[in-house]
């Protein structure tokens, strides 16, 4: 009886990582490393020399950070291998959180500008 339970546990643990091989892990690692290198080049070379504006640098940082977050959540937290319903519900929650943060920042800026004491 206990051998049967051990076999099922090992089989279940193997199924969780079925879509993620060693080669895929290394591929994702090098993608994340490349994104990080690009962020460092922007921060240490491009912005100090004034090649692009700080606004463009901030937008690039935000986009690269979101891309890194996608790879981490999708592959290392195994969301890519989950069912579509769970992916959609988590994605929708994330979009609402970003929307509410944006609304709060806009409202806070408005109050700070127009309602000074």
C-alpha positions in Angstrom: 0.0 0.0 0.0 2.7 2.5 0.9 4.6 1.6 -2.3 1.6 2.6 -4.3 1.4 6.0 -2.6 5.0 6.7 -3.2 4.7 5.8 -6.9 1.8 8.2 -7.3 3.6 11.0 -5.5 6.6 10.6 -7.7 4.4 10.4 -10.8 2.5 13.5 -9.8 5.7 15.5 -9.1 7.0 14.4 -12.5 3.8 15.5 -14.3 4.0 19.0 -12.8 7.4 19.6 -14.5 6.6 17.7 -17.7 6.7 20.8 -19.9 9.9 22.2 -18.4 13.0 20.4 -19.5 16.6 21.3 -18.6 17.1 22.9 -22.0 14.0 25.0 -21.6 15.2 26.1 -18.1 18.5 27.2 -19.6 16.8 29.0 -22.5 14.6 31.0 -20.1 17.7 31.7 -17.9 19.6 33.1 -20.9 16.6 35.2 -22.0 16.3 36.7 -18.5 20.1 37.3 -18.5 19.9 39.1 -21.8 17.0 41.3 -20.6 19.0 42.1 -17.5 22.1 43.0 -19.6 20.0 45.3 -21.7 18.6 47.0 -18.6 22.2 47.6 -17.3 23.3 49.0 -20.7 20.4 51.4 -20.6 21.1 52.4 -17.0 24.9 52.7 -17.2 25.6 53.7 -20.8 22.7 55.1 -22.7 21.0 57.3 -20.0 24.1 58.9 -18.6 25.3 59.9 -22.1 21.9 61.4 -22.9 21.2 59.3 -25.9 17.6 59.0 -25.0 15.3 60.9 -22.7 14.6 59.8 -19.1 10.9 59.2 -20.1 12.0 56.8 -22.9 14.3 55.1 -20.4 11.5 54.7 -17.8 9.2 53.2 -20.5 11.9 50.8 -21.5 12.5 49.7 -17.9 8.8 49.1 -17.4 8.4 47.1 -20.5 11.6 45.0 -19.8 10.5 44.4 -16.2 7.0 43.3 -17.4 8.7 40.9 -19.9 10.9 39.5 -17.1 7.9 39.1 -14.8 6.1 37.2 -17.6 9.0 34.7 -18.0 9.4 34.2 -14.3 5.6 33.6 -13.7 5.1 31.6 -16.8 8.0 29.1 -16.6 9.3 29.1 -13.0 5.9 29.4 -11.3 4.5 27.0 -13.9 1.6 29.2 -15.0 2.3 28.5 -18.6 1.4 24.8 -18.0 -1.9 25.5 -16.2 -5.3 25.4 -17.7 -6.6 28.4 -19.7 -9.3 29.3 -17.1 -6.7 29.8 -14.4 -4.5 31.8 -16.7 -7.3 34.1 -17.7 -8.5 34.6 -14.2 -5.1 35.5 -12.9 -4.4 37.7 -16.0 -7.7 39.6 -15.5 -6.9 40.2 -11.8 -3.5 41.5 -12.8 -5.0 43.9 -15.3 -7.5 45.2 -12.7 -4.8 45.8 -10.2 -2.7 47.8 -12.7 -5.8 49.7 -13.7 -6.6 50.6 -10.1 -3.0 51.7 -9.4 -3.1 53.9 -12.5 -6.4 55.5 -11.4 -5.0 56.1 -7.9 -1.9 57.8 -9.3 -3.9 60.0 -11.6 -6.3 61.0 -8.8 -3.4 61.6 -6.4 -1.7 63.8 -8.9 -4.9 65.8 -9.5 -5.5 66.3 -5.8 -1.9 67.4 -5.2 -2.1 69.9 -8.1 -5.6 71.4 -7.5 -6.3 71.0 -3.8 -3.4 72.6 -2.1 -4.0 74.0 1.4 
